[in-house]
């Protein structure tokens, strides 16, 4: 039973991450903001290997932030690849 619940959570998280990546790709924001959001998604994806429930909460929180316009700011003087 526990295993079925984990698989269901994994499926939901995978779909939510796919949706989040697609959403970030289509946002009309500066490239630096897009890079920061993509990095956040990659961190959440990596975390999902250790704690599915926490990763699900994190991706939901990130999507809420995007919906409400709370986006990371571009760092002055930094290019999208992180170099100066």
C-alpha positions as CSV (number, residue, x, y, z in Angstrom):
1,X,0.0,0.0,0.0
2,X,2.7,2.5,1.0
3,X,4.5,1.8,-2.3
4,X,1.3,2.6,-4.3
5,X,1.1,6.0,-2.5
6,X,4.7,6.7,-3.3
7,X,4.2,5.9,-7.0
8,X,1.1,8.1,-7.2
9,X,3.0,11.0,-5.6
10,X,5.9,10.4,-7.9
11,X,3.6,10.5,-11.0
12,X,1.9,13.7,-9.7
13,X,5.3,15.4,-9.0
14,X,6.7,14.4,-12.4
15,X,3.7,15.9,-14.1
16,X,3.9,19.1,-12.0
17,X,7.6,19.5,-12.7
18,X,7.0,19.0,-16.4
19,X,4.3,21.7,-16.3
20,X,6.6,24.0,-14.3
21,X,9.4,23.7,-16.8
22,X,7.1,24.4,-19.7
23,X,5.7,27.4,-17.8
24,X,9.2,28.8,-17.1
25,X,10.2,28.3,-20.7
26,X,7.3,30.5,-21.9
27,X,7.5,33.3,-19.4
28,X,8.2,36.7,-20.8
29,X,11.0,37.6,-18.4
30,X,14.7,38.5,-18.8
31,X,17.0,35.6,-19.4
32,X,18.6,35.9,-16.0
33,X,15.3,35.4,-14.3
34,X,14.5,32.4,-16.5
35,X,17.9,30.9,-15.6
36,X,17.3,31.4,-11.9
37,X,13.9,29.8,-12.1
38,X,15.3,26.8,-14.1
39,X,18.0,26.4,-11.4
40,X,15.3,26.3,-8.7
41,X,13.5,23.6,-10.7
42,X,16.6,21.6,-11.1
43,X,17.3,21.8,-7.3
44,X,13.7,20.6,-6.7
45,X,14.1,17.7,-9.2
46,X,17.3,16.6,-7.4
47,X,15.6,16.9,-4.0
48,X,12.8,14.7,-5.2
49,X,15.2,11.8,-5.3
50,X,15.4,12.0,-1.5
51,X,12.0,13.4,-0.3
52,X,9.1,13.3,-2.7
53,X,6.7,15.1,-0.4
54,X,9.1,18.0,0.3
55,X,9.8,18.3,-3.5
56,X,6.0,18.4,-4.2
57,X,5.6,21.2,-1.6
58,X,8.5,23.1,-3.1
59,X,7.3,22.9,-6.7
60,X,3.8,24.0,-5.5
61,X,5.3,27.0,-3.7
62,X,7.4,27.9,-6.7
63,X,4.4,27.8,-9.0
64,X,2.4,29.9,-6.5
65,X,5.3,32.5,-6.5
66,X,5.3,32.6,-10.3
67,X,1.4,33.0,-10.3
68,X,1.6,35.9,-7.9
69,X,4.5,37.6,-9.7
70,X,7.2,36.9,-7.1
71,X,10.1,36.2,-9.4
72,X,13.8,36.2,-8.6
73,X,15.6,39.4,-9.6
74,X,18.4,39.5,-12.1
75,X,21.7,40.1,-10.4
76,X,23.3,43.3,-11.7
77,X,26.6,42.7,-13.6
78,X,26.0,39.0,-14.0
79,X,25.3,37.3,-17.3
80,X,22.7,34.5,-17.6
81,X,25.5,31.9,-17.4
82,X,26.5,33.2,-14.0
83,X,29.8,34.8,-15.2
84,X,30.6,38.5,-14.9
